[in-house]
Amino acid sequence: MQTSLTCKVQLLLDIPKKEAQAVRQALEPDNVDFPEGMSLQIAESDPGLALCFEGGRMLQLASTVDEVLGHIQAALGAIR
C-alpha cells in the first residue's frame, strides 16, 4: 500500500511594504512555469510577504523553495 504525502512550506518575509510589493511583482512572471503538481501562492501581508509552496516531492519542493529564495534575494539586492 502506497501512501500519498502532501508537502507544504509557508514562509513569511518580514520586509517593508514597498519592498514586498516589488518582490511580489518580480516573482509573478516566474510563477507560471512550476513543476507539475506544485504551486506557489504569494500575498502581501502585514508585515511583509507571505509565500505558500505546495505539492511535489519533498526534495523537489525544497529545491524549488531554494530557487525562489534566490530570486527574492536578487530582487531585494536590486531594490536596496
All heavy atoms as a GROMACS GRO file, in nm:
protein
  598
    1MET      N    1   0.084  -0.118   0.000
    1MET     CA    2   0.000   0.000   0.000
    1MET      C    3   0.088   0.125   0.000
    1MET      O    4   0.176   0.141   0.082
    1MET     CB    5  -0.087  -0.002   0.125
    1MET     CG    6  -0.183   0.112   0.133
    1MET     SD    7  -0.309   0.074   0.256
    1MET     CE    8  -0.297   0.215   0.357
    2GLN      N    9   0.062   0.211  -0.095
    2GLN     CA   10   0.139   0.334  -0.108
    2GLN      C   11   0.057   0.449  -0.052
    2GLN      O   12  -0.060   0.466  -0.085
    2GLN     CB   13   0.174   0.359  -0.254
    2GLN     CG   14   0.266   0.475  -0.273
    2GLN     CD   15   0.307   0.488  -0.420
    2GLN    OE1   16   0.264   0.413  -0.504
    2GLN    NE2   17   0.389   0.586  -0.448
    3THR      N   18   0.121   0.529   0.035
    3THR     CA   19   0.050   0.644   0.090
    3THR      C   20   0.095   0.770   0.019
    3THR      O   21   0.208   0.781  -0.027
    3THR     CB   22   0.077   0.659   0.241
    3THR    OG1   23   0.217   0.673   0.260
    3THR    CG2   24   0.025   0.541   0.318
    4SER      N   25   0.005   0.863   0.012
    4SER     CA   26   0.033   0.990  -0.052
    4SER      C   27   0.074   1.091   0.055
    4SER      O   28   0.013   1.098   0.162
    4SER     CB   29  -0.093   1.038  -0.124
    4SER     OG   30  -0.072   1.167  -0.175
    5LEU      N   31   0.177   1.166   0.027
    5LEU     CA   32   0.227   1.266   0.121
    5LEU      C   33   0.218   1.403   0.055
    5LEU      O   34   0.273   1.422  -0.053
    5LEU     CB   35   0.372   1.235   0.158
    5LEU     CG   36   0.443   1.330   0.252
    5LEU    CD1   37   0.374   1.329   0.388
    5LEU    CD2   38   0.588   1.290   0.267
    6THR      N   39   0.148   1.494   0.116
    6THR     CA   40   0.138   1.629   0.064
    6THR      C   41   0.236   1.717   0.140
    6THR      O   42   0.235   1.721   0.262
    6THR     CB   43  -0.004   1.685   0.083
    6THR    OG1   44  -0.096   1.600   0.014
    6THR    CG2   45  -0.015   1.825   0.030
    7CYS      N   46   0.320   1.785   0.064
    7CYS     CA   47   0.421   1.873   0.124
    7CYS      C   48   0.377   2.018   0.109
    7CYS      O   49   0.323   2.058   0.007
    7CYS     CB   50   0.554   1.855   0.054
    7CYS     SG   51   0.618   1.688   0.061
    8LYS      N   52   0.404   2.095   0.214
    8LYS     CA   53   0.366   2.235   0.214
    8LYS      C   54   0.471   2.314   0.292
    8LYS      O   55   0.513   2.272   0.400
    8LYS     CB   56   0.229   2.251   0.280
    8LYS     CG   57   0.169   2.388   0.270
    8LYS     CD   58   0.028   2.383   0.330
    8LYS     CE   59  -0.050   2.505   0.293
    8LYS     NZ   60  -0.187   2.499   0.343
    9VAL      N   61   0.514   2.427   0.237
    9VAL     CA   62   0.609   2.515   0.304
    9VAL      C   63   0.551   2.656   0.302
    9VAL      O   64   0.512   2.706   0.197
    9VAL     CB   65   0.747   2.516   0.232
    9VAL    CG1   66   0.840   2.618   0.295
    9VAL    CG2   67   0.810   2.378   0.235
   10GLN      N   68   0.543   2.717   0.419
   10GLN     CA   69   0.494   2.854   0.429
   10GLN      C   70   0.606   2.942   0.482
   10GLN      O   71   0.672   2.907   0.580
   10GLN     CB   72   0.373   2.862   0.521
   10GLN     CG   73   0.253   2.788   0.466
   10GLN     CD   74   0.134   2.794   0.559
   10GLN    OE1   75   0.146   2.767   0.677
   10GLN    NE2   76   0.020   2.829   0.504
   11LEU      N   77   0.627   3.055   0.416
   11LEU     CA   78   0.730   3.149   0.457
   11LEU      C   79   0.669   3.288   0.474
   11LEU      O   80   0.582   3.327   0.396
   11LEU     CB   81   0.840   3.160   0.350
   11LEU     CG   82   0.917   3.033   0.316
   11LEU    CD1   83   1.007   3.058   0.197
   11LEU    CD2   84   0.998   2.988   0.435
   12LEU      N   85   0.715   3.359   0.572
   12LEU     CA   86   0.675   3.499   0.590
   12LEU      C   87   0.801   3.583   0.591
   12LEU      O   88   0.889   3.564   0.676
   12LEU     CB   89   0.598   3.519   0.722
   12LEU     CG   90   0.558   3.662   0.752
   12LEU    CD1   91   0.467   3.718   0.643
   12LEU    CD2   92   0.489   3.670   0.887
   13LEU      N   93   0.811   3.671   0.493
   13LEU     CA   94   0.926   3.760   0.484
   13LEU      C   95   0.888   3.891   0.552
   13LEU      O   96   0.793   3.958   0.511
   13LEU     CB   97   0.963   3.786   0.338
   13LEU     CG   98   0.996   3.663   0.255
   13LEU    CD1   99   1.021   3.704   0.110
   13LEU    CD2  100   1.115   3.591   0.312
   14ASP      N  101   0.961   3.925   0.654
   14ASP     CA  102   0.936   4.047   0.731
   14ASP      C  103   1.014   4.161   0.665
   14ASP      O  104   1.126   4.192   0.705
   14ASP     CB  105   0.977   4.027   0.876
   14ASP     CG  106   0.934   4.142   0.966
   14ASP    OD1  107   0.866   4.234   0.917
   14ASP    OD2  108   0.969   4.138   1.085
   15ILE      N  109   0.954   4.218   0.561
   15ILE     CA  110   1.018   4.326   0.486
   15ILE      C  111   0.917   4.440   0.473
   15ILE      O  112   0.797   4.419   0.484
   15ILE     CB  113   1.066   4.279   0.347
   15ILE    CG1  114   0.952   4.219   0.266
   15ILE    CG2  115   1.181   4.181   0.361
   15ILE    CD1  116   0.990   4.175   0.125
   16PRO      N  117   0.967   4.563   0.448
   16PRO     CA  118   0.876   4.677   0.433
   16PRO      C  119   0.778   4.657   0.317
   16PRO      O  120   0.807   4.588   0.220
   16PRO     CB  121   0.970   4.794   0.404
   16PRO     CG  122   1.102   4.753   0.461
   16PRO     CD  123   1.108   4.604   0.443
   17LYS      N  124   0.662   4.720   0.329
   17LYS     CA  125   0.554   4.704   0.231
   17LYS      C  126   0.599   4.734   0.089
   17LYS      O  127   0.565   4.661  -0.005
   17LYS     CB  128   0.435   4.793   0.269
   17LYS     CG  129   0.316   4.776   0.179
   17LYS     CD  130   0.198   4.858   0.226
   17LYS     CE  131   0.082   4.835   0.131
   17LYS     NZ  132  -0.043   4.814   0.198
   18LYS      N  133   0.674   4.840   0.070
   18LYS     CA  134   0.720   4.878  -0.064
   18LYS      C  135   0.807   4.768  -0.125
   18LYS      O  136   0.794   4.735  -0.243
   18LYS     CB  137   0.795   5.011  -0.058
   18LYS     CG  138   0.830   5.068  -0.191
   18LYS     CD  139   0.891   5.206  -0.176
   18LYS     CE  140   0.922   5.266  -0.312
   18LYS     NZ  141   0.974   5.401  -0.305
   19GLU      N  142   0.895   4.710  -0.044
   19GLU     CA  143   0.979   4.601  -0.091
   19GLU      C  144   0.896   4.476  -0.119
   19GLU      O  145   0.920   4.405  -0.216
   19GLU     CB  146   1.090   4.570   0.010
   19GLU     CG  147   1.195   4.679   0.018
   19GLU     CD  148   1.303   4.649   0.119
   19GLU    OE1  149   1.304   4.539   0.179
   19GLU    OE2  150   1.389   4.737   0.139
   20ALA      N  151   0.798   4.450  -0.034
   20ALA     CA  152   0.711   4.333  -0.053
   20ALA      C  153   0.637   4.344  -0.186
   20ALA      O  154   0.627   4.245  -0.260
   20ALA     CB  155   0.612   4.322   0.062
   21GLN      N  156   0.588   4.462  -0.219
   21GLN     CA  157   0.518   4.482  -0.346
   21GLN      C  158   0.612   4.457  -0.464
   21GLN      O  159   0.575   4.391  -0.561
   21GLN     CB  160   0.460   4.623  -0.353
   21GLN     CG  161   0.346   4.648  -0.258
   21GLN     CD  162   0.306   4.795  -0.251
   21GLN    OE1  163   0.382   4.885  -0.287
   21GLN    NE2  164   0.184   4.819  -0.204
   22ALA      N  165   0.734   4.510  -0.455
   22ALA     CA  166   0.830   4.494  -0.564
   22ALA      C  167   0.871   4.348  -0.581
   22ALA      O  168   0.882   4.298  -0.693
   22ALA     CB  169   0.952   4.583  -0.538
   23VAL      N  170   0.893   4.278  -0.471
   23VAL     CA  171   0.931   4.137  -0.477
   23VAL      C  172   0.817   4.055  -0.536
   23VAL      O  173   0.838   3.969  -0.623
   23VAL     CB  174   0.973   4.083  -0.338
   23VAL    CG1  175   0.986   3.932  -0.340
   23VAL    CG2  176   1.104   4.147  -0.294
   24ARG      N  177   0.696   4.080  -0.493
   24ARG     CA  178   0.578   4.008  -0.548
   24ARG      C  179   0.570   4.027  -0.698
   24ARG      O  180   0.553   3.933  -0.774
   24ARG     CB  181   0.449   4.054  -0.481
   24ARG     CG  182   0.327   3.977  -0.533
   24ARG     CD  183   0.196   4.029  -0.474
   24ARG     NE  184   0.179   4.173  -0.480
   24ARG     CZ  185   0.143   4.243  -0.589
   24ARG    NH1  186   0.122   4.180  -0.702
   24ARG    NH2  187   0.129   4.374  -0.583
   25GLN      N  188   0.586   4.150  -0.743
   25GLN     CA  189   0.581   4.180  -0.887
   25GLN      C  190   0.694   4.112  -0.963
   25GLN      O  191   0.676   4.068  -1.076
   25GLN     CB  192   0.582   4.330  -0.911
   25GLN     CG  193   0.455   4.399  -0.866
   25GLN     CD  194   0.462   4.550  -0.872
   25GLN    OE1  195   0.569   4.608  -0.894
   25GLN    NE2  196   0.350   4.616  -0.853
   26ALA      N  197   0.812   4.102  -0.899
   26ALA     CA  198   0.925   4.036  -0.964
   26ALA      C  199   0.904   3.885  -0.974
   26ALA      O  200   0.948   3.822  -1.070
   26ALA     CB  201   1.054   4.066  -0.887
   27LEU      N  202   0.835   3.826  -0.877
   27LEU     CA  203   0.814   3.681  -0.875
   27LEU      C  204   0.698   3.635  -0.963
   27LEU      O  205   0.698   3.523  -1.013
   27LEU     CB  206   0.788   3.632  -0.733
   27LEU     CG  207   0.905   3.636  -0.636
   27LEU    CD1  208   0.858   3.592  -0.498
   27LEU    CD2  209   1.019   3.548  -0.684
   28GLU      N  210   0.599   3.719  -0.983
   28GLU     CA  211   0.477   3.676  -1.053
   28GLU      C  212   0.503   3.619  -1.192
   28GLU      O  213   0.443   3.517  -1.227
   28GLU     CB  214   0.374   3.788  -1.055
   28GLU     CG  215   0.304   3.799  -0.920
   28GLU     CD  216   0.200   3.910  -0.915
   28GLU    OE1  217   0.194   3.994  -1.007
   28GLU    OE2  218   0.125   3.910  -0.817
   29PRO      N  219   0.590   3.678  -1.276
   29PRO     CA  220   0.612   3.618  -1.408
   29PRO      C  221   0.670   3.476  -1.401
   29PRO      O  222   0.644   3.394  -1.488
   29PRO     CB  223   0.711   3.714  -1.475
   29PRO     CG  224   0.694   3.842  -1.403
   29PRO     CD  225   0.658   3.806  -1.262
   30ASP      N  226   0.748   3.446  -1.297
   30ASP     CA  227   0.808   3.313  -1.282
   30ASP      C  228   0.712   3.212  -1.222
   30ASP      O  229   0.742   3.093  -1.216
   30ASP     CB  230   0.934   3.320  -1.193
   30ASP     CG  231   1.044   3.400  -1.259
   30ASP    OD1  232   1.049   3.402  -1.382
   30ASP    OD2  233   1.125   3.460  -1.186
   31ASN      N  234   0.598   3.257  -1.175
   31ASN     CA  235   0.505   3.172  -1.104
   31ASN      C  236   0.415   3.091  -1.198
   31ASN      O  237   0.320   3.029  -1.155
   31ASN     CB  238   0.418   3.258  -1.010
   31ASN     CG  239   0.347   3.176  -0.906
   31ASN    OD1  240   0.372   3.059  -0.888
   31ASN    ND2  241   0.254   3.239  -0.836
   32VAL      N  242   0.445   3.089  -1.326
   32VAL     CA  243   0.361   3.017  -1.422
   32VAL      C  244   0.424   2.888  -1.471
   32VAL      O  245   0.358   2.805  -1.530
   32VAL     CB  246   0.325   3.106  -1.543
   32VAL    CG1  247   0.241   3.223  -1.500
   32VAL    CG2  248   0.450   3.153  -1.614
   33ASP      N  249   0.552   2.868  -1.448
   33ASP     CA  250   0.623   2.754  -1.503
   33ASP      C  251   0.672   2.660  -1.394
   33ASP      O  252   0.785   2.613  -1.397
   33ASP     CB  253   0.741   2.804  -1.587
   33ASP     CG  254   0.776   2.708  -1.698
   33ASP    OD1  255   0.698   2.614  -1.722
   33ASP    OD2  256   0.880   2.728  -1.761
   34PHE      N  257   0.586   2.630  -1.297
   34PHE     CA  258   0.623   2.544  -1.185
   34PHE      C  259   0.613   2.398  -1.227
   34PHE      O  260   0.536   2.364  -1.317
   34PHE     CB  261   0.529   2.570  -1.066
   34PHE     CG  262   0.588   2.661  -0.964
   34PHE    CD1  263   0.616   2.792  -0.994
   34PHE    CD2  264   0.618   2.616  -0.838
   34PHE    CE1  265   0.671   2.877  -0.902
   34PHE    CE2  266   0.673   2.699  -0.743
   34PHE     CZ  267   0.699   2.830  -0.775
   35PRO      N  268   0.687   2.311  -1.158
   35PRO     CA  269   0.673   2.168  -1.186
   35PRO      C  270   0.527   2.123  -1.169
   35PRO      O  271   0.453   2.178  -1.086
   35PRO     CB  272   0.762   2.102  -1.079
   35PRO     CG  273   0.860   2.208  -1.041
   35PRO     CD  274   0.786   2.338  -1.055
   36GLU      N  275   0.487   2.023  -1.246
   36GLU     CA  276   0.351   1.972  -1.240
   36GLU      C  277   0.315   1.929  -1.098
   36GLU      O  278   0.393   1.863  -1.030
   36GLU     CB  279   0.335   1.854  -1.335
   36GLU     CG  280   0.193   1.805  -1.346
   36GLU     CD  281   0.179   1.693  -1.446
   36GLU    OE1  282   0.261   1.684  -1.538
   36GLU    OE2  283   0.085   1.615  -1.432
   37GLY      N  284   0.198   1.969  -1.054
   37GLY     CA  285   0.150   1.932  -0.921
   37GLY      C  286   0.198   2.022  -0.809
   37GLY      O  287   0.165   2.002  -0.693
   38MET      N  288   0.278   2.124  -0.842
   38MET     CA  289   0.330   2.214  -0.741
   38MET      C  290   0.275   2.354  -0.766
   38MET      O  291   0.254   2.394  -0.880
   38MET     CB  292   0.483   2.219  -0.746
   38MET     CG  293   0.546   2.293  -0.630
   38MET     SD  294   0.726   2.295  -0.637
   38MET     CE  295   0.762   2.122  -0.623
   39SER      N  296   0.252   2.428  -0.657
   39SER     CA  297   0.200   2.565  -0.672
   39SER      C  298   0.268   2.657  -0.572
   39SER      O  299   0.323   2.614  -0.471
   39SER     CB  300   0.049   2.567  -0.650
   39SER     OG  301   0.018   2.533  -0.517
   40LEU      N  302   0.261   2.785  -0.604
   40LEU     CA  303   0.312   2.890  -0.516
   40LEU      C  304   0.207   2.999  -0.510
   40LEU      O  305   0.166   3.054  -0.612
   40LEU     CB  306   0.444   2.948  -0.569
   40LEU     CG  307   0.496   3.076  -0.500
   40LEU    CD1  308   0.520   3.054  -0.352
   40LEU    CD2  309   0.621   3.126  -0.569
   41GLN      N  310   0.164   3.030  -0.390
   41GLN     CA  311   0.072   3.141  -0.366
   41GLN      C  312   0.153   3.253  -0.301
   41GLN      O  313   0.228   3.228  -0.206
   41GLN     CB  314  -0.043   3.099  -0.275
   41GLN     CG  315  -0.125   2.984  -0.327
   41GLN     CD  316  -0.193   3.015  -0.459
   41GLN    OE1  317  -0.244   3.125  -0.479
   41GLN    NE2  318  -0.191   2.920  -0.550
   42ILE      N  319   0.137   3.374  -0.352
   42ILE     CA  320   0.210   3.490  -0.300
   42ILE      C  321   0.108   3.596  -0.258
   42ILE      O  322   0.019   3.629  -0.336
   42ILE     CB  323   0.304   3.550  -0.407
   42ILE    CG1  324   0.398   3.444  -0.463
   42ILE    CG2  325   0.382   3.668  -0.349
   42ILE    CD1  326   0.473   3.488  -0.587
   43ALA      N  327   0.122   3.646  -0.137
   43ALA     CA  328   0.031   3.750  -0.089
   43ALA      C  329   0.107   3.848   0.000
   43ALA      O  330   0.192   3.808   0.079
   43ALA     CB  331  -0.084   3.688  -0.011
   44GLU      N  332   0.074   3.974  -0.016
   44GLU     CA  333   0.130   4.073   0.074
   44GLU      C  334   0.061   4.057   0.209
   44GLU      O  335  -0.058   4.028   0.215
   44GLU     CB  336   0.111   4.213   0.018
   44GLU     CG  337   0.196   4.235  -0.107
   44GLU     CD  338   0.169   4.369  -0.174
   44GLU    OE1  339   0.147   4.468  -0.102
   44GLU    OE2  340   0.169   4.372  -0.297
   45SER      N  341   0.138   4.068   0.315
   45SER     CA  342   0.083   4.053   0.448
   45SER      C  343   0.130   4.171   0.533
   45SER      O  344   0.204   4.256   0.486
   45SER     CB  345   0.126   3.920   0.510
   45SER     OG  346   0.266   3.920   0.531
   46ASP      N  347   0.089   4.172   0.655
   46ASP     CA  348   0.129   4.282   0.742
   46ASP      C  349   0.209   4.226   0.858
   46ASP      O  350   0.150   4.168   0.949
   46ASP     CB  351   0.005   4.356   0.793
   46ASP     CG  352   0.040   4.482   0.869
   46ASP    OD1  353   0.149   4.536   0.846
   46ASP    OD2  354  -0.042   4.526   0.952
   47PRO      N  355   0.338   4.234   0.859
   47PRO     CA  356   0.424   4.300   0.762
   47PRO      C  357   0.477   4.201   0.658
   47PRO      O  358   0.481   4.081   0.682
   47PRO     CB  359   0.540   4.349   0.849
   47PRO     CG  360   0.556   4.242   0.952
   47PRO     CD  361   0.415   4.190   0.977
   48GLY      N  362   0.517   4.251   0.547
   48GLY     CA  363   0.593   4.172   0.452
   48GLY      C  364   0.517   4.098   0.344
   48GLY      O  365   0.417   4.144   0.292
   49LEU      N  366   0.568   3.978   0.317
   49LEU     CA  367   0.520   3.898   0.207
   49LEU      C  368   0.505   3.754   0.254
   49LEU      O  369   0.594   3.699   0.318
   49LEU     CB  370   0.622   3.905   0.092
   49LEU     CG  371   0.579   3.859  -0.045
   49LEU    CD1  372   0.469   3.949  -0.100
   49LEU    CD2  373   0.698   3.861  -0.139
   50ALA      N  374   0.391   3.692   0.223
   50ALA     CA  375   0.367   3.553   0.260
   50ALA      C  376   0.376   3.468   0.134
   50ALA      O  377   0.319   3.502   0.031
   50ALA     CB  378   0.229   3.539   0.323
   51LEU      N  379   0.449   3.357   0.145
   51LEU     CA  380   0.463   3.262   0.035
   51LEU      C  381   0.419   3.125   0.084
   51LEU      O  382   0.458   3.084   0.193
   51LEU     CB  383   0.608   3.255  -0.013
   51LEU     CG  384   0.665   3.388  -0.061
   51LEU    CD1  385   0.786   3.423   0.020
   51LEU    CD2  386   0.698   3.380  -0.206
   52CYS      N  387   0.342   3.056   0.003
   52CYS     CA  388   0.298   2.922   0.037
   52CYS      C  389   0.324   2.830  -0.081
   52CYS      O  390   0.263   2.844  -0.188
   52CYS     CB  391   0.150   2.921   0.074
   52CYS     SG  392   0.090   2.757   0.119
   53PHE      N  393   0.421   2.740  -0.064
   53PHE     CA  394   0.455   2.640  -0.165
   53PHE      C  395   0.380   2.512  -0.129
   53PHE      O  396   0.377   2.473  -0.012
   53PHE     CB  397   0.604   2.608  -0.160
   53PHE     CG  398   0.694   2.725  -0.188
   53PHE    CD1  399   0.728   2.815  -0.089
   53PHE    CD2  400   0.748   2.744  -0.314
   53PHE    CE1  401   0.813   2.921  -0.114
   53PHE    CE2  402   0.833   2.850  -0.341
   53PHE     CZ  403   0.866   2.938  -0.240
   54GLU      N  404   0.324   2.445  -0.230
   54GLU     CA  405   0.251   2.322  -0.201
   54GLU      C  406   0.265   2.224  -0.316
   54GLU      O  407   0.264   2.262  -0.433
   54GLU     CB  408   0.103   2.353  -0.177
   54GLU     CG  409   0.028   2.238  -0.118
   54GLU     CD  410  -0.108   2.281  -0.063
   54GLU    OE1  411  -0.144   2.399  -0.071
   54GLU    OE2  412  -0.178   2.193  -0.012
   55GLY      N  413   0.278   2.096  -0.279
   55GLY     CA  414   0.280   1.988  -0.378
   55GLY      C  415   0.420   1.942  -0.412
   55GLY      O  416   0.519   1.994  -0.364
   56GLY      N  417   0.425   1.841  -0.495
   56GLY     CA  418   0.552   1.788  -0.539
   56GLY      C  419   0.616   1.696  -0.437
   56GLY      O  420   0.566   1.679  -0.326
   57ARG      N  421   0.726   1.637  -0.477
   57ARG     CA  422   0.804   1.553  -0.386
   57ARG      C  423   0.886   1.644  -0.294
   57ARG      O  424   0.914   1.758  -0.326
   57ARG     CB  425   0.897   1.463  -0.467
   57ARG     CG  426   0.822   1.365  -0.556
   57ARG     CD  427   0.917   1.274  -0.634
   57ARG     NE  428   1.037   1.339  -0.685
   57ARG     CZ  429   1.047   1.399  -0.804
   57ARG    NH1  430   0.943   1.404  -0.884
   57ARG    NH2  431   1.159   1.454  -0.842
   58MET      N  432   0.923   1.591  -0.177
   58MET     CA  433   0.993   1.673  -0.078
   58MET      C  434   1.120   1.737  -0.133
   58MET      O  435   1.140   1.858  -0.116
   58MET     CB  436   1.026   1.590   0.046
   58MET     CG  437   0.928   1.611   0.157
   58MET     SD  438   0.985   1.536   0.309
   58MET     CE  439   0.890   1.387   0.307
   59LEU      N  440   1.206   1.659  -0.198
   59LEU     CA  441   1.331   1.716  -0.249
   59LEU      C  442   1.304   1.816  -0.360
   59LEU      O  443   1.373   1.918  -0.370
   59LEU     CB  444   1.424   1.605  -0.298
   59LEU     CG  445   1.482   1.517  -0.188
   59LEU    CD1  446   1.568   1.405  -0.248
   59LEU    CD2  447   1.565   1.599  -0.090
   60GLN      N  448   1.206   1.789  -0.443
   60GLN     CA  449   1.168   1.882  -0.549
   60GLN      C  450   1.116   2.012  -0.488
   60GLN      O  451   1.151   2.121  -0.533
   60GLN     CB  452   1.062   1.818  -0.638
   60GLN     CG  453   1.017   1.902  -0.754
   60GLN     CD  454   0.905   1.835  -0.832
   60GLN    OE1  455   0.816   1.775  -0.773
   60GLN    NE2  456   0.910   1.846  -0.963
   61LEU      N  457   1.036   2.002  -0.385
   61LEU     CA  458   0.981   2.120  -0.318
   61LEU      C  459   1.093   2.201  -0.253
   61LEU      O  460   1.099   2.323  -0.266
   61LEU     CB  461   0.876   2.080  -0.214
   61LEU     CG  462   0.805   2.193  -0.142
   61LEU    CD1  463   0.727   2.281  -0.240
   61LEU    CD2  464   0.712   2.138  -0.036
   62ALA      N  465   1.185   2.133  -0.185
   62ALA     CA  466   1.297   2.202  -0.120
   62ALA      C  467   1.382   2.274  -0.223
   62ALA      O  468   1.424   2.389  -0.201
   62ALA     CB  469   1.381   2.102  -0.041
   63SER      N  470   1.406   2.212  -0.336
   63SER     CA  471   1.484   2.273  -0.443
   63SER      C  472   1.413   2.396  -0.500
   63SER      O  473   1.475   2.499  -0.526
   63SER     CB  474   1.509   2.170  -0.554
   63SER     OG  475   1.576   2.229  -0.661
   64THR      N  476   1.282   2.386  -0.516
   64THR     CA  477   1.204   2.498  -0.568
   64THR      C  478   1.203   2.614  -0.469
   64THR      O  479   1.218   2.730  -0.509
   64THR     CB  480   1.060   2.453  -0.600
   64THR    OG1  481   1.067   2.345  -0.695
   64THR    CG2  482   0.977   2.566  -0.657
   65VAL      N  483   1.186   2.585  -0.340
   65VAL     CA  484   1.190   2.690  -0.237
   65VAL      C  485   1.325   2.760  -0.242
   65VAL      O  486   1.333   2.884  -0.239
   65VAL     CB  487   1.161   2.632  -0.097
   65VAL    CG1  488   1.190   2.736   0.011
   65VAL    CG2  489   1.017   2.583  -0.087
   66ASP      N  490   1.433   2.683  -0.251
   66ASP     CA  491   1.567   2.740  -0.257
   66ASP      C  492   1.583   2.831  -0.379
   66ASP      O  493   1.639   2.940  -0.369
   66ASP     CB  494   1.670   2.626  -0.261
   66ASP     CG  495   1.812   2.677  -0.257
   66ASP    OD1  496   1.846   2.753  -0.163
   66ASP    OD2  497   1.891   2.643  -0.348
   67GLU      N  498   1.531   2.787  -0.493
   67GLU     CA  499   1.540   2.868  -0.615
   67GLU      C  500   1.463   2.998  -0.601
   67GLU      O  501   1.513   3.106  -0.637
   67GLU     CB  502   1.487   2.788  -0.734
   67GLU     CG  503   1.498   2.861  -0.865
   67GLU     CD  504   1.447   2.779  -0.982
   67GLU    OE1  505   1.440   2.655  -0.972
   67GLU    OE2  506   1.414   2.841  -1.084
   68VAL      N  507   1.343   2.992  -0.547
   68VAL     CA  508   1.262   3.114  -0.530
   68VAL      C  509   1.328   3.208  -0.429
   68VAL      O  510   1.330   3.330  -0.450
   68VAL     CB  511   1.117   3.078  -0.488
   68VAL    CG1  512   1.038   3.203  -0.448
   68VAL    CG2  513   1.045   3.006  -0.602
   69LEU      N  514   1.385   3.154  -0.322
   69LEU     CA  515   1.455   3.239  -0.225
   69LEU      C  516   1.574   3.309  -0.291
   69LEU      O  517   1.605   3.424  -0.258
   69LEU     CB  518   1.499   3.158  -0.104
   69LEU     CG  519   1.385   3.117  -0.010
   69LEU    CD1  520   1.439   3.024   0.100
   69LEU    CD2  521   1.316   3.237   0.051
   70GLY      N  522   1.640   3.242  -0.384
   70GLY     CA  523   1.748   3.305  -0.459
   70GLY      C  524   1.697   3.421  -0.542
   70GLY      O  525   1.761   3.528  -0.549
   71HIS      N  526   1.580   3.404  -0.605
   71HIS     CA  527   1.519   3.513  -0.682
   71HIS      C  528   1.481   3.630  -0.591
   71HIS      O  529   1.499   3.746  -0.628
   71HIS     CB  530   1.394   3.464  -0.756
   71HIS     CG  531   1.423   3.370  -0.868
   71HIS    ND1  532   1.492   3.405  -0.981
   71HIS    CD2  533   1.392   3.238  -0.883
   71HIS    CE1  534   1.501   3.301  -1.063
   71HIS    NE2  535   1.442   3.198  -1.004
   72ILE      N  536   1.431   3.598  -0.473
   72ILE     CA  537   1.394   3.703  -0.377
   72ILE      C  538   1.517   3.780  -0.333
   72ILE      O  539   1.516   3.903  -0.328
   72ILE     CB  540   1.320   3.642  -0.256
   72ILE    CG1  541   1.182   3.591  -0.299
   72ILE    CG2  542   1.307   3.745  -0.143
   72ILE    CD1  543   1.111   3.508  -0.194
   73GLN      N  544   1.624   3.708  -0.304
   73GLN     CA  545   1.747   3.773  -0.261
   73GLN      C  546   1.801   3.866  -0.372
   73GLN      O  547   1.842   3.978  -0.344
   73GLN     CB  548   1.852   3.669  -0.226
   73GLN     CG  549   1.978   3.727  -0.166
   73GLN     CD  550   2.074   3.619  -0.120
   73GLN    OE1  551   2.068   3.504  -0.165
   73GLN    NE2  552   2.163   3.654  -0.030
   74ALA      N  553   1.795   3.821  -0.496
   74ALA     CA  554   1.840   3.904  -0.608
   74ALA      C  555   1.751   4.028  -0.623
   74ALA      O  556   1.801   4.139  -0.646
   74ALA     CB  557   1.840   3.823  -0.736
   75ALA      N  558   1.620   4.008  -0.610
   75ALA     CA  559   1.527   4.122  -0.622
   75ALA      C  560   1.550   4.224  -0.511
   75ALA      O  561   1.556   4.345  -0.538
   75ALA     CB  562   1.382   4.072  -0.618
   76LEU      N  563   1.567   4.175  -0.388
   76LEU     CA  564   1.593   4.267  -0.277
   76LEU      C  565   1.726   4.339  -0.295
   76LEU      O  566   1.739   4.457  -0.261
   76LEU     CB  567   1.589   4.193  -0.144
   76LEU     CG  568   1.451   4.149  -0.096
   76LEU    CD1  569   1.462   4.062   0.028
   76LEU    CD2  570   1.362   4.270  -0.070
   77GLY      N  571   1.826   4.269  -0.348
   77GLY     CA  572   1.956   4.333  -0.374
   77GLY      C  573   1.943   4.446  -0.474
   77GLY      O  574   2.005   4.552  -0.459
   78ALA      N  575   1.860   4.425  -0.577
   78ALA     CA  576   1.840   4.530  -0.680
   78ALA      C  577   1.760   4.646  -0.624
   78ALA      O  578   1.787   4.762  -0.656
   78ALA     CB  579   1.768   4.469  -0.801
   79ILE      N  580   1.661   4.615  -0.540
   79ILE     CA  581   1.576   4.719  -0.482
   79ILE      C  582   1.654   4.806  -0.384
   79ILE      O  583   1.642   4.929  -0.382
   79ILE     CB  584   1.455   4.656  -0.409
   79ILE    CG1  585   1.363   4.588  -0.509
   79ILE    CG2  586   1.379   4.760  -0.328
   79ILE    CD1  587   1.263   4.494  -0.444
   80ARG      N  588   1.734   4.739  -0.303
   80ARG     CA  589   1.805   4.811  -0.196
   80ARG      C  590   1.928   4.879  -0.251
   80ARG      O  591   1.983   4.968  -0.205
   80ARG     CB  592   1.844   4.713  -0.084
   80ARG     CG  593   1.721   4.662  -0.012
   80ARG     CD  594   1.755   4.561   0.092
   80ARG     NE  595   1.633   4.525   0.165
   80ARG     CZ  596   1.623   4.420   0.245
   80ARG    NH1  597   1.725   4.342   0.264
   80ARG    NH2  598   1.511   4.394   0.306
   0.00000   0.00000   0.00000
